Amino acid sequence: MLRSPDVQVSRVIVCDPNTSALTIPITINTKDESIKTTALIDCGAEGTFIHKELVKQHQLPTYALNRPIIARNVDNTINKEGVITRYTKLNLGLNTTDEWLLITNTGKSPIILGLPWLKQVNPQIDWANGSIELPEHILRFLTISKVTFATTLAQNVKNNEPHTIPPEYRDFRDVFDKAQTNQLPPSRSYDHTIELKSDFVPKNCKVYPLTLKEEEALDIFLQENLGKGFIRPSTLPQASPFFFVGKKDGTLRPIQDYRLLNEATIKNTYPLPLVSDLLDQIKGYKFFTKPDLRNGYNNIRIKDRDQWKAAFKTARGLYEPMVIYFGLCNSPATFQAFMDDVFHEQKQKGGLLIYMDDLLIMGQTIMELQE
């Protein structure tokens, strides 16, 4: 423990007792200024964080992480601003060493001192008197609550739920649960098969060069999909190229170039709906809603022993997909057959159109639509 018999008490600060978090006042010392702010001490946080707006406001120096970090909520869902790509190194005025802080949105707390900081500093906390003791410093924190940064994030998700799920659908909250889509789907009779022609010979490919932005996107893609079990490392001889294309919103879409594989694949002849037939079925309906099927093709696994055929090569290594991605020639047929079977009864009753991963629910009245 850092406390020693000759600890010098340099200051005692009494703070607002109405704040419902374990928070201490700190001073960020830079070459140009001293920034007075507060830090939340949170044993539930797995790192030390600083708010991106604080960094921007004071133009603090930042550095790129070698690999982006995916921040998750306590329910293991990915936080909406959870991709951390940069950090900063600062003196917080708590000891003589600098702290490495990850830059993200920390909510109402400018800085969060998490479990790694607590283990390193090992402060002595007096719960009865509401104080935290460090070498040559004893700081009186605001108050103590059971709320941590991680639980606050989860609570925010819960509080926002009524605003994102219409009242008539709130009894089906589990259907909208993102956590269920962040895991590998089960193996089923719908698993996608890749049947190759008899003269197929496995082919290698070159690695496509990527820009710095694309390399960062690749790291995020790999970390996210490896974490969910959607891809796994491969050592087999088959490989298809991997690259990115830009989307209208400025983000990047990962693409596996399966053209050579598709040429050697025996085609699935399951029919897709004719657009003209779908338009005819819309006639007479007045109310429509279009649910978004989360993860789309990723809801279907690739059949065991077929994954290696769809392996793709990147600068980070060779990976084979465990689920369907766009680009495989038989993916539309596989997914259409899956959706037609799952929603067979609803389609027979009418009021539902399905075109691969696009659904349209129709009704003569609002009540009929909701039912």
Secondary structure by P-SEA (a helix, b strand, c coil): cccccccccccccccccccccbbbbbbbbcccccccccccccccccbbbbbaaaaaaaccbbbbbcbbbbbbccccccccccccccccccccccccbbbbbbbcccccccccccaaaaaaacccccccccccccccbbbbccccccccaaaaaaaaaaaacccccccccccccccccccccccccccccccccccccccbbbbbbbbbbbcaaaaaaaaaaaaaaaaaccbbbbcccbbbbbbcccccccbbbbbbbaaaaaaaccccccccccaaaaaaaaccccbbbbbbbccccccccccccccccbbbbcccbbbbbccccccccaaaaaaaaaaaaaaaaaaaaccccccccbbbbbccccccccc
